Amino acid sequence: MANIDVPETTRERIQKFQEKKEEVIEIEEGVKIKKETEPILPHPDDPIWHNKEKSKELMEKLIWAAPYDARFPQQRRQRQCFAYYVDYFRCKELMGEDYKPCKFFWNVYMDVCPGFWVQKWDELREEGKFPAKFDR
């Protein structure tokens, strides 16, 4: 099976940028210290956000959006949201938990669906009342 690279979501990219990193610095031979670096993502009040080049660079590194899907040409995304939610759990059910391409469906439904819908659908799934089948 080919190794498929699924891009990270915007949320995952932002989390990575907000993490503090440990940097090991060698002061003299054999003496090393650990220094915590600041997160790469600047504070919201930082004037760097008004710098056009820096802002564009951060946007390119951070922002991910669901690709266009010709099955859903309208602006309203309810049907697309539901379809990708079902596709994700169907993929996990049929292909297994460790099948990496399933993450694409997760990325899309997390990008398109409102959070309270996902929470409600998760509750319905756990109760066995969700209106779709994942085994077909």
Secondary structure, DSSP 8 states (H G I E B T S, - for coil): ---------HHHHHHHHHS-EEEEEEEETTEEEEEEE--SS--TT-GGGG-HHHHHHHHHHH-------TT--SS--HHHHHHHHHHHHHHHHHH-TT-TTHHHHHHHHHHHS-HHHHHHHHHHHHHT--SS-S--
